[in-house]
């Protein structure tokens, strides 16, 4: 899959299929211990991207409910556990300690919606992915992650 490039860290996603394709591409590069911070306003596509990423990593179509009310959903992908968290309703950054996320950060693949709620518990070397509306599509802006992650995501240069 080719991801259209605006710059090294910005991608225009013209439709939901392109958003899902980005989630699938990211899924193919994630390793145990990786964290993806999904930022953006309500309706920006964070959950849509997370669902596509989870389904791609699981290798099957599966119901992937939003963790809006449960705060965390976990999935067994065989080689790694996936934690999908929606922290919008988190009252205080220290409340994250009760969810067990700090333990998951070092061994699972973690997808965190509303990561600003983590405060001082934000993991190092996380891939930050900001989604925003851009006309009829979305703009995805990325930075961080393991060294070389964004280069591998972008693929070989033409």
Backbone as a chain_set.jsonl record, in Angstrom:
{"seq": "XXXXXXXXXXXXXXXXXXXXXXXXXXXXXXXXXXXXXXXXXXXXXXXXXXXXXXXXXXXXXXXXXXXXXXXXXXXXXXXXXXXXXXXXXXXXXXXXXXXXXXXXXXXXXXXXXXXXXXXXXXXXXXXXXXXXXXXXXXXXXXXXXXXXXXXXXXXXXX", "coords": {"N": [[0.831, -1.173, 0.0], [0.523, 2.211, -0.793], [1.059, 5.17, 0.869], [-0.213, 8.342, 0.527], [1.871, 11.197, 0.515], [2.369, 14.21, 2.25], [4.35, 15.454, 3.629], [7.228, 14.454, 5.519], [5.953, 13.727, 7.892], [3.24, 14.2, 7.673], [0.095, 13.275, 6.416], [-2.399, 13.217, 3.943], [-5.591, 12.003, 4.198], [-7.967, 10.957, 2.209], [-10.442, 9.672, 2.571], [-12.517, 7.358, 4.521], [-11.559, 4.813, 3.952], [-8.86, 5.264, 3.359], [-8.013, 6.105, 5.859], [-8.397, 3.742, 7.313], [-6.552, 2.144, 5.905], [-4.148, 3.367, 6.659], [-4.151, 2.712, 9.387], [-3.9, -0.084, 9.15], [-1.376, -0.278, 7.956], [0.271, 0.824, 9.946], [-0.196, -1.104, 11.912], [1.214, -3.274, 10.888], [3.796, -2.671, 11.491], [4.114, -2.418, 14.205], [5.469, -3.393, 17.363], [5.752, -5.51, 20.295], [5.43, -3.567, 23.213], [5.229, -1.123, 21.97], [3.59, 2.035, 21.741], [0.801, 3.862, 20.632], [-0.309, 7.048, 20.406], [-3.321, 8.489, 20.087], [-4.6, 11.366, 18.934], [-6.901, 14.121, 18.706], [-9.967, 15.862, 17.868], [-13.349, 14.937, 18.896], [-14.855, 12.743, 16.635], [-12.838, 12.813, 14.741], [-11.72, 10.525, 13.733], [-10.224, 8.761, 15.237], [-11.075, 6.373, 16.587], [-11.921, 4.865, 14.404], [-9.518, 4.464, 12.995], [-8.123, 3.047, 14.985], [-9.696, 0.721, 15.232], [-9.319, -0.461, 12.67], [-6.576, -0.923, 12.795], [-6.396, -2.741, 14.949], [-7.947, -4.918, 13.99], [-6.4, -5.616, 11.759], [-4.026, -6.408, 12.984], [-4.934, -8.563, 14.48], [-5.615, -10.207, 12.434], [-8.086, -10.857, 11.495], [-11.559, -10.204, 10.907], [-13.315, -8.679, 13.4], [-15.521, -7.846, 16.062], [-14.912, -4.733, 17.304], [-15.325, -2.969, 19.847], [-15.802, 0.427, 20.934], [-13.811, 1.685, 23.559], [-15.039, 3.596, 25.155], [-16.805, 3.552, 27.39], [-15.895, 1.439, 28.965], [-13.302, 2.095, 29.325], [-10.897, 0.603, 28.862], [-10.121, -1.863, 26.47], [-9.057, -5.136, 25.789], [-7.14, -7.287, 23.648], [-6.174, -10.451, 22.405], [-3.613, -11.051, 20.367], [-2.179, -13.241, 19.755], [0.818, -13.259, 19.355], [1.175, -11.015, 20.845], [-0.364, -8.886, 23.267], [-3.008, -6.569, 22.835], [-3.84, -3.394, 23.909], [-6.464, -1.21, 24.036], [-7.291, 1.952, 24.793], [-9.562, 4.444, 25.88], [-9.389, 7.434, 27.128], [-10.977, 9.597, 27.646], [-12.935, 10.002, 29.629], [-11.47, 9.891, 31.94], [-10.769, 10.956, 35.171], [-8.522, 12.001, 36.582], [-4.993, 12.139, 36.045], [-3.611, 10.195, 37.643], [-5.495, 8.227, 37.931], [-5.101, 6.458, 35.914], [-3.394, 4.543, 36.853], [-4.939, 2.66, 38.135], [-5.998, 1.302, 36.012], [-4.058, -0.325, 34.991], [-2.421, 0.302, 32.889], [0.254, 1.208, 32.925], [1.783, -1.086, 33.359], [1.216, -2.45, 31.013], [2.403, -0.842, 29.076], [5.113, -1.55, 28.692], [5.083, -4.084, 27.549], [2.872, -4.76, 25.919], [1.03, -3.885, 22.903], [-0.095, -0.697, 22.812], [-2.861, 1.36, 22.331], [-3.845, 4.551, 22.632], [-6.439, 6.662, 23.122], [-7.136, 10.078, 23.572], [-4.685, 10.895, 24.918], [-3.653, 13.014, 26.375], [-4.754, 12.93, 28.857], [-3.169, 11.296, 30.339], [-1.133, 12.668, 31.592], [1.676, 12.839, 33.678], [2.207, 10.183, 33.204], [2.688, 9.504, 30.649], [4.037, 7.471, 28.151], [7.485, 7.002, 27.119], [8.97, 7.298, 23.851], [6.65, 6.971, 22.296], [4.463, 6.729, 19.495], [3.061, 9.515, 18.202], [0.003, 10.406, 16.96], [-1.891, 12.626, 15.32], [-5.115, 13.439, 14.381], [-7.158, 15.308, 12.192], [-9.906, 17.156, 10.771], [-9.926, 17.823, 7.322], [-11.047, 19.508, 4.918], [-12.901, 17.452, 2.84], [-11.699, 15.212, 3.779], [-9.222, 13.822, 5.996], [-6.477, 14.973, 7.967], [-3.511, 13.509, 8.878], [-1.074, 13.721, 11.263], [2.115, 12.872, 12.286], [4.525, 11.982, 14.766], [7.439, 10.998, 16.618], [7.768, 7.808, 18.27], [9.558, 4.639, 18.009], [13.061, 4.808, 17.119], [13.444, 5.38, 13.679], [10.899, 4.503, 13.036], [8.927, 6.098, 11.687], [10.134, 6.386, 9.201], [10.103, 3.749, 8.268], [7.351, 3.417, 8.125], [6.666, 5.232, 6.108], [7.825, 3.978, 3.981], [9.828, 2.88, 1.134], [11.541, 5.437, -0.675], [10.365, 6.913, -3.722]], "CA": [[0.0, 0.0, 0.0], [1.229, 3.472, -0.828], [0.399, 6.224, 1.637], [0.143, 9.627, -0.066], [2.726, 11.941, 1.428], [2.458, 15.664, 2.171], [5.7, 15.702, 4.132], [7.685, 13.268, 6.228], [5.1, 13.352, 9.011], [1.848, 14.581, 7.443], [-0.555, 12.537, 5.343], [-3.789, 13.532, 3.688], [-6.408, 10.796, 4.091], [-9.158, 11.494, 1.54], [-11.695, 9.022, 2.957], [-12.38, 6.389, 5.624], [-10.724, 3.696, 3.5], [-7.467, 5.677, 3.518], [-7.753, 6.088, 7.304], [-8.241, 2.326, 7.67], [-5.288, 1.677, 5.329], [-3.061, 3.842, 7.509], [-4.175, 1.86, 10.579], [-3.364, -1.396, 8.777], [0.075, -0.121, 7.717], [0.899, 0.988, 11.26], [-0.283, -2.406, 12.586], [2.241, -4.172, 10.371], [5.106, -2.259, 11.989], [4.149, -2.347, 15.662], [6.092, -4.475, 18.11], [5.413, -5.455, 21.725], [5.999, -2.413, 23.906], [4.941, 0.113, 21.242], [2.386, 2.772, 22.109], [0.332, 4.844, 19.666], [-1.14, 8.06, 21.046], [-4.278, 8.974, 19.092], [-5.092, 12.677, 19.337], [-7.806, 14.805, 17.785], [-11.293, 16.105, 18.435], [-14.378, 13.915, 18.696], [-15.22, 12.621, 15.234], [-11.679, 12.97, 13.854], [-11.353, 9.241, 13.144], [-9.328, 7.988, 16.116], [-11.611, 5.025, 16.804], [-11.931, 4.178, 13.111], [-8.148, 4.029, 12.753], [-7.793, 2.027, 15.986], [-10.394, -0.529, 14.862], [-8.635, -1.046, 11.521], [-5.282, -1.396, 13.276], [-6.618, -3.943, 15.776], [-8.383, -6.012, 13.113], [-5.256, -6.025, 10.939], [-3.066, -7.126, 13.836], [-5.554, -9.836, 14.842], [-5.687, -11.011, 11.228], [-9.461, -11.284, 11.254], [-12.616, -9.237, 11.201], [-13.835, -8.928, 14.735], [-16.162, -6.695, 16.66], [-13.959, -3.949, 18.084], [-16.117, -1.889, 20.44], [-15.092, 1.575, 21.488], [-13.674, 1.58, 25.008], [-15.507, 4.837, 25.772], [-17.404, 3.333, 28.705], [-15.076, 0.494, 29.742], [-12.0, 2.755, 29.375], [-9.872, -0.233, 28.231], [-10.469, -3.155, 25.868], [-7.832, -5.86, 25.457], [-7.252, -8.291, 22.594], [-5.043, -11.366, 22.309], [-3.218, -11.183, 18.965], [-1.301, -14.397, 19.642], [2.194, -12.92, 19.712], [1.187, -9.829, 21.705], [-1.66, -8.388, 23.704], [-3.282, -5.199, 22.404], [-4.668, -2.63, 24.833], [-7.061, -0.026, 23.419], [-7.839, 2.759, 25.882], [-10.174, 5.736, 25.603], [-9.239, 8.074, 28.432], [-11.757, 10.835, 27.666], [-13.67, 10.131, 30.897], [-10.553, 9.762, 33.064], [-10.879, 12.147, 36.0], [-7.227, 12.502, 37.018], [-3.948, 11.294, 35.47], [-3.253, 9.05, 38.491], [-6.502, 7.18, 37.777], [-4.593, 5.487, 34.944], [-2.713, 3.481, 37.596], [-5.931, 1.627, 38.433], [-6.319, 0.586, 34.78], [-2.973, -1.248, 34.676], [-1.746, 0.689, 31.652], [1.704, 1.331, 33.077], [2.355, -2.417, 33.149], [1.031, -2.808, 29.609], [3.272, -0.041, 28.217], [6.385, -2.197, 28.396], [5.001, -5.409, 26.927], [1.756, -4.868, 24.983], [0.817, -2.778, 21.982], [-1.106, 0.152, 23.446], [-3.48, 2.427, 21.549], [-4.404, 5.435, 23.651], [-7.194, 7.826, 22.687], [-7.096, 11.155, 24.568], [-3.482, 10.661, 25.725], [-3.36, 14.145, 27.254], [-5.255, 12.579, 30.188], [-2.142, 10.514, 31.038], [-0.268, 13.552, 32.368], [3.062, 12.381, 33.837], [2.312, 8.748, 32.921], [2.864, 9.363, 29.215], [5.229, 6.647, 27.9], [8.52, 7.514, 26.218], [9.051, 6.667, 22.532], [5.333, 6.672, 21.746], [4.12, 7.343, 18.223], [1.967, 10.471, 18.379], [-0.758, 10.514, 15.724], [-2.951, 13.617, 15.461], [-6.057, 13.446, 13.263], [-8.035, 16.48, 12.141], [-10.667, 17.29, 9.528], [-9.255, 18.616, 6.285], [-11.982, 19.478, 3.803], [-13.693, 16.22, 2.813], [-10.914, 14.113, 4.34], [-8.549, 14.013, 7.287], [-5.041, 15.157, 7.962], [-2.829, 12.752, 9.924], [0.262, 14.239, 11.544], [2.769, 11.889, 13.153], [5.905, 12.156, 15.207], [7.846, 10.12, 17.716], [7.898, 6.374, 18.041], [10.912, 4.097, 18.037], [13.912, 5.352, 16.057], [13.232, 4.826, 12.356], [9.527, 4.036, 12.821], [8.248, 6.889, 10.655], [10.76, 6.071, 7.925], [9.572, 2.455, 7.834], [5.956, 3.638, 7.794], [6.596, 5.912, 4.833], [8.264, 3.051, 2.942], [10.959, 3.358, 0.318], [11.296, 6.64, -1.485], [10.256, 6.594, -5.163]], "C": [[0.878, 1.24, 0.0], [0.414, 4.502, -0.067], [0.78, 7.552, 0.991], [0.842, 10.505, 0.953], [2.601, 13.446, 1.19], [3.843, 16.104, 2.613], [6.103, 14.431, 4.855], [6.695, 12.81, 7.285], [3.633, 13.729, 8.831], [1.291, 13.829, 6.246], [-1.979, 13.047, 5.181], [-4.516, 12.219, 3.46], [-7.744, 11.214, 3.495], [-10.48, 10.877, 1.978], [-11.44, 8.015, 4.074], [-11.524, 5.201, 5.23], [-9.24, 4.032, 3.662], [-7.076, 5.697, 4.999], [-7.543, 4.654, 7.775], [-6.927, 1.768, 7.129], [-4.095, 2.14, 6.152], [-2.996, 3.005, 8.783], [-3.578, 0.489, 10.306], [-1.851, -1.339, 8.577], [0.809, 0.022, 9.046], [0.909, -0.351, 11.994], [0.837, -3.339, 12.154], [3.627, -3.855, 10.927], [5.231, -2.273, 13.512], [4.762, -3.604, 16.264], [5.628, -4.403, 19.56], [6.153, -4.305, 22.406], [5.747, -1.09, 23.196], [3.622, 0.712, 21.719], [2.08, 3.783, 21.018], [-0.632, 5.767, 20.4], [-2.028, 8.687, 19.969], [-4.92, 10.263, 19.599], [-6.031, 13.236, 18.283], [-9.164, 14.97, 18.425], [-12.227, 14.913, 18.219], [-14.771, 13.922, 17.218], [-14.07, 12.731, 14.254], [-11.237, 11.657, 13.219], [-10.43, 8.381, 13.991], [-9.805, 6.552, 16.28], [-11.622, 4.219, 15.511], [-10.53, 3.638, 12.793], [-7.761, 2.911, 13.721], [-8.45, 0.691, 15.649], [-9.691, -1.23, 13.7], [-7.284, -1.625, 11.939], [-5.442, -2.701, 14.057], [-7.014, -5.128, 14.9], [-7.233, -6.523, 12.258], [-4.273, -6.842, 11.769], [-3.615, -8.484, 14.25], [-5.619, -10.78, 13.639], [-7.083, -11.514, 10.919], [-10.419, -10.123, 11.54], [-13.21, -9.61, 12.549], [-14.525, -7.666, 15.215], [-15.141, -5.997, 17.551], [-14.727, -2.77, 18.672], [-15.236, -0.743, 20.935], [-14.978, 1.395, 22.993], [-14.137, 2.838, 25.754], [-16.031, 4.615, 27.181], [-16.606, 2.368, 29.571], [-13.698, 1.063, 30.036], [-10.906, 1.937, 28.696], [-10.512, -1.508, 27.687], [-9.145, -3.839, 25.547], [-8.147, -6.959, 24.442], [-5.995, -9.151, 22.601], [-4.74, -11.576, 20.833], [-2.269, -12.362, 18.769], [0.107, -14.086, 20.104], [2.278, -11.751, 20.68], [-0.244, -9.495, 22.115], [-1.795, -6.949, 23.223], [-4.209, -4.57, 23.429], [-5.15, -1.389, 24.097], [-7.764, 0.749, 24.527], [-8.419, 4.065, 25.341], [-10.242, 6.447, 26.946], [-10.04, 9.361, 28.557], [-12.424, 11.055, 29.025], [-12.763, 10.006, 32.132], [-10.543, 11.059, 33.866], [-9.553, 12.792, 36.352], [-6.149, 11.595, 36.431], [-3.58, 10.071, 36.326], [-4.284, 7.927, 38.444], [-6.049, 6.102, 36.795], [-3.892, 4.324, 35.651], [-3.666, 2.341, 37.917], [-6.282, 0.789, 37.206], [-5.246, -0.442, 34.403], [-2.185, -0.881, 33.432], [-0.231, 0.762, 31.796], [2.401, -0.011, 32.901], [2.284, -2.818, 31.687], [2.011, -2.065, 28.701], [4.553, -0.77, 27.835], [6.286, -3.489, 27.627], [3.92, -5.548, 25.864], [1.873, -3.797, 23.907], [-0.331, -1.973, 22.572], [-1.56, 1.236, 22.476], [-4.236, 3.298, 22.533], [-5.108, 6.611, 22.989], [-7.255, 8.805, 23.862], [-5.878, 10.996, 25.487], [-3.11, 11.828, 26.638], [-3.817, 13.868, 28.686], [-4.232, 11.777, 30.994], [-1.242, 11.386, 31.913], [1.143, 12.998, 32.462], [3.267, 10.902, 33.509], [2.464, 8.461, 31.429], [4.133, 8.559, 28.933], [6.211, 7.325, 26.95], [8.449, 6.741, 24.901], [7.699, 6.238, 21.974], [5.186, 7.36, 20.396], [2.907, 8.234, 18.466], [1.308, 10.672, 17.022], [-1.938, 11.448, 15.967], [-3.81, 13.607, 14.203], [-6.919, 14.698, 13.339], [-8.758, 16.497, 10.803], [-9.91, 18.204, 8.585], [-10.138, 18.56, 5.039], [-12.868, 18.243, 3.898], [-12.97, 15.05, 3.472], [-10.363, 14.439, 5.71], [-7.073, 14.28, 7.041], [-4.489, 14.36, 9.134], [-1.425, 13.319, 10.058], [0.896, 13.318, 12.574], [4.152, 12.345, 13.543], [6.182, 11.179, 16.339], [7.928, 8.667, 17.302], [9.346, 5.927, 18.179], [11.753, 4.745, 16.95], [13.664, 4.615, 14.734], [11.807, 4.405, 12.056], [8.843, 4.792, 11.682], [8.837, 6.614, 9.271], [10.244, 4.738, 7.383], [8.104, 2.584, 7.435], [5.813, 4.258, 6.415], [7.008, 4.992, 3.683], [9.401, 3.631, 2.13], [10.58, 4.599, -0.488], [11.237, 6.237, -2.956], [11.515, 6.959, -5.908]], "O": [[1.872, 1.301, 0.724], [-0.776, 4.685, -0.327], [1.966, 7.873, 0.907], [0.451, 10.55, 2.119], [2.715, 13.905, 0.053], [4.431, 17.017, 2.034], [5.383, 13.433, 4.803], [6.602, 11.612, 7.554], [2.852, 13.584, 9.772], [1.927, 13.752, 5.195], [-2.679, 13.281, 6.167], [-4.104, 11.413, 2.626], [-8.579, 11.773, 4.205], [-11.534, 11.482, 1.785], [-10.306, 7.836, 4.519], [-10.832, 4.632, 6.074], [-8.452, 3.175, 4.06], [-5.949, 5.349, 5.354], [-6.623, 4.378, 8.545], [-6.256, 0.999, 7.817], [-3.134, 1.391, 6.327], [-1.909, 2.627, 9.218], [-2.836, -0.043, 11.131], [-1.132, -2.251, 8.985], [1.855, -0.595, 9.247], [1.904, -0.701, 12.628], [1.352, -4.11, 12.964], [4.533, -4.684, 10.841], [6.334, -2.154, 14.046], [4.599, -4.712, 15.753], [5.163, -3.357, 20.01], [7.348, -4.104, 22.193], [6.023, -0.032, 23.761], [2.676, -0.001, 22.052], [2.973, 4.477, 20.532], [-1.642, 5.322, 20.945], [-1.532, 9.338, 19.05], [-5.682, 10.253, 20.565], [-5.959, 12.866, 17.111], [-9.482, 14.302, 19.408], [-11.921, 14.0, 17.452], [-14.992, 14.981, 16.63], [-14.298, 12.741, 13.045], [-10.459, 11.667, 12.265], [-9.909, 7.374, 13.511], [-9.02, 5.616, 16.128], [-11.36, 3.016, 15.527], [-10.383, 2.49, 12.373], [-7.136, 1.931, 13.315], [-7.818, -0.358, 15.77], [-9.489, -2.444, 13.734], [-6.899, -2.7, 11.481], [-4.694, -3.653, 13.838], [-6.471, -6.222, 15.054], [-7.101, -7.729, 12.052], [-3.75, -7.854, 11.303], [-2.861, -9.452, 14.362], [-5.672, -12.0, 13.801], [-7.252, -12.48, 10.175], [-10.117, -9.205, 12.304], [-13.563, -10.767, 12.778], [-14.161, -6.557, 14.825], [-14.574, -6.615, 18.453], [-14.778, -1.697, 18.072], [-14.077, -0.94, 21.302], [-15.945, 0.993, 23.64], [-13.673, 3.108, 26.862], [-15.737, 5.404, 28.079], [-16.64, 2.474, 30.797], [-12.998, 0.558, 30.913], [-10.057, 2.512, 28.015], [-11.331, -2.144, 28.35], [-8.209, -3.188, 25.081], [-9.259, -7.483, 24.387], [-4.887, -8.645, 22.782], [-5.522, -12.208, 20.122], [-1.625, -12.47, 17.725], [0.548, -14.593, 21.136], [3.329, -11.514, 21.275], [-1.2, -9.789, 21.397], [-0.819, -6.199, 23.204], [-5.242, -5.144, 23.778], [-4.344, -0.606, 23.593], [-8.72, 0.257, 25.127], [-7.84, 4.702, 24.461], [-11.058, 6.101, 27.8], [-9.809, 10.141, 29.481], [-12.469, 12.184, 29.514], [-13.259, 10.016, 33.258], [-10.333, 12.136, 33.308], [-9.467, 14.018, 36.416], [-6.366, 10.388, 36.327], [-3.266, 9.015, 35.776], [-3.999, 6.805, 38.863], [-6.542, 4.974, 36.83], [-3.809, 3.229, 35.095], [-3.254, 1.182, 37.968], [-6.806, -0.316, 37.343], [-5.498, -1.33, 33.589], [-1.364, -1.671, 32.965], [0.491, 0.407, 30.865], [3.501, -0.067, 32.35], [3.201, -3.461, 31.177], [2.412, -2.596, 27.665], [5.028, -0.598, 26.712], [7.29, -3.964, 27.095], [4.05, -6.393, 24.979], [2.719, -2.908, 23.996], [-1.415, -2.508, 22.806], [-0.742, 1.936, 21.879], [-5.164, 2.834, 23.194], [-4.465, 7.458, 22.369], [-7.409, 8.393, 25.011], [-6.03, 10.967, 26.708], [-2.333, 11.651, 27.576], [-3.327, 14.495, 29.625], [-4.404, 11.594, 32.2], [-0.652, 10.892, 32.873], [1.757, 12.71, 31.435], [4.4, 10.421, 33.535], [2.377, 7.31, 31.0], [5.204, 8.92, 29.421], [5.82, 8.115, 26.091], [7.913, 5.633, 24.864], [7.615, 5.244, 21.253], [5.724, 8.446, 20.183], [1.853, 7.758, 18.886], [1.963, 11.058, 16.054], [-2.861, 11.122, 16.713], [-3.299, 13.749, 13.093], [-7.356, 15.098, 14.418], [-8.283, 15.925, 9.822], [-9.335, 19.214, 8.99], [-9.988, 17.666, 4.206], [-13.513, 18.016, 4.922], [-13.575, 14.002, 3.699], [-10.94, 15.211, 6.475], [-6.505, 13.859, 6.033], [-4.951, 14.52, 10.263], [-0.678, 13.388, 9.082], [0.295, 13.017, 13.605], [4.858, 12.997, 12.774], [5.265, 10.613, 16.934], [8.132, 8.345, 16.131], [10.241, 6.734, 18.432], [11.204, 5.193, 15.944], [13.675, 3.385, 14.685], [11.518, 3.987, 10.934], [8.241, 4.172, 10.805], [8.109, 6.61, 8.279], [9.981, 4.608, 6.188], [7.663, 1.922, 6.496], [4.945, 3.862, 5.638], [6.593, 5.198, 2.542], [9.878, 4.733, 2.401], [9.437, 4.764, -0.914], [11.959, 5.341, -3.392], [11.595, 6.76, -7.12]]}, "num_chains": 1, "name": "protein.A"}
